[in-house]
Amino acid sequence: MKKIAVLIPCYNEELTIRAVVEDFKNVIPEADIYVYDNNSNDDTAKIAKEAGAIVVPEYRQGKGHVVRSMFRDIEADCYIMVDGDDTYPAKDAYNVAKLVLENKADMAIGDRLSSTYFRENKRPFHNTGNKLVRTLINKIFKSEVKDIMTGCRAFNRKFVKSFPVLSNGFEIETEMSIHALDKRFLIAEIPIAYRDRPEGSESKLNTFQDGYRVLKTILKLYKDYKPLSFFGLIALLLFLLGSVMMIPVLSGYFKTGLVVKFPTLIVAIGLLTSSLVSLACGLMLDTVKKHSDQFYELALNMLEMNKDNSMRGR
């Protein structure tokens, strides 16, 4: 039987954590349920322990730090990650995990946006933000992922043990999605129910601050994962701007044989030179990225070999 671990990052979720833990114990009684308490100043950890969860403190503040510790510490064949706010039913999360258990996905996504999210969620800016992030990532990475930022996911061991967690906060979901797309992991999605937080339970998300961090993460990962496209776009913009500024300089030269707009000429040449430099940076970094991908694939092969050797040793 494959070992299942339920991962629940938590910060001040005393109103909902008991219901979340008990829901998973009823639906997946064989699973180990881990609650990583991220410096809660309420009774989240105490209630989770009473409900039967394995409670682990994480003192570095931020969901990214929690996920980093979870992925390093916990050994399992299938990992289910959900929030501790009781917004995802355990039976739906288990259906997401079945895609991993049946080897149909390395990362399975619980798609809120195709079901009840826009009806249940009472924060309109969050709805807009989800659509914007989904559109940006699908355009950049030429994908069709329906829910980029869902908090309900399942992973196999290969994904968990090879995922380099770089984010510190709530942008971790975006980072997971982009990493899976870039490294060509098998991704599958199924619609799941989403229910808004119960009355009295407050979201830890800051709409504008966390939205800015997510967009910054997308831009940073776009640069890192697709350097030729990123710097090529900058090169194109600089080339077009430099060319437009060069037009009056050349026009005056052809008419009079003199260059009378030296400041414009200098700026235009600077822009065109910067365009070439940006393109060169993109080409060089694209080569580095390809070598990095090769090493990553070799590391995945080594991970699988070590897993097979450990299975034979049992």
Salt bridges, closest charged atoms under 4 A:
GLU13 OE2 - ARG197 NH2 2.94
GLU13 OE2 - LYS204 NZ 3.13
ASP32 OD2 - LYS3 NZ 3.81
GLU50 OE1 - ARG18 NH2 2.99
GLU58 OE2 - ARG60 NE 3.00
GLU75 OE1 - ARG157 NE 3.16
GLU75 OE2 - LYS161 NZ 3.47
ASP83 OD1 - LYS63 NZ 2.82
ASP85 OD2 - ARG197 NH2 3.64
ASP86 OD1 - ARG195 NH2 2.79
ASP92 OD1 - LYS91 NZ 3.35
GLU102 OE1 - LYS104 NZ 3.21
ASP106 OD1 - LYS158 NZ 3.83
ASP147 OD2 - ARG112 NE 2.73
GLU171 OE1 - ARG213 NH2 3.49
GLU173 OE2 - LYS63 NZ 2.36
ASP182 OD2 - LYS183 NZ 2.72
ASP182 OD1 - LYS289 NZ 3.16
ASP196 OD2 - LYS122 NZ 3.97
ASP196 OD1 - ARG123 NH2 3.40
ASP210 OD1 - ARG213 NH1 3.56
ASP224 OD1 - LYS223 NZ 2.76
ASP286 OD2 - LYS290 NZ 2.69
ASP293 OD1 - LYS183 NZ 3.69
ASP293 OD2 - LYS289 NZ 2.81
GLU297 OE2 - ARG184 NH2 3.94
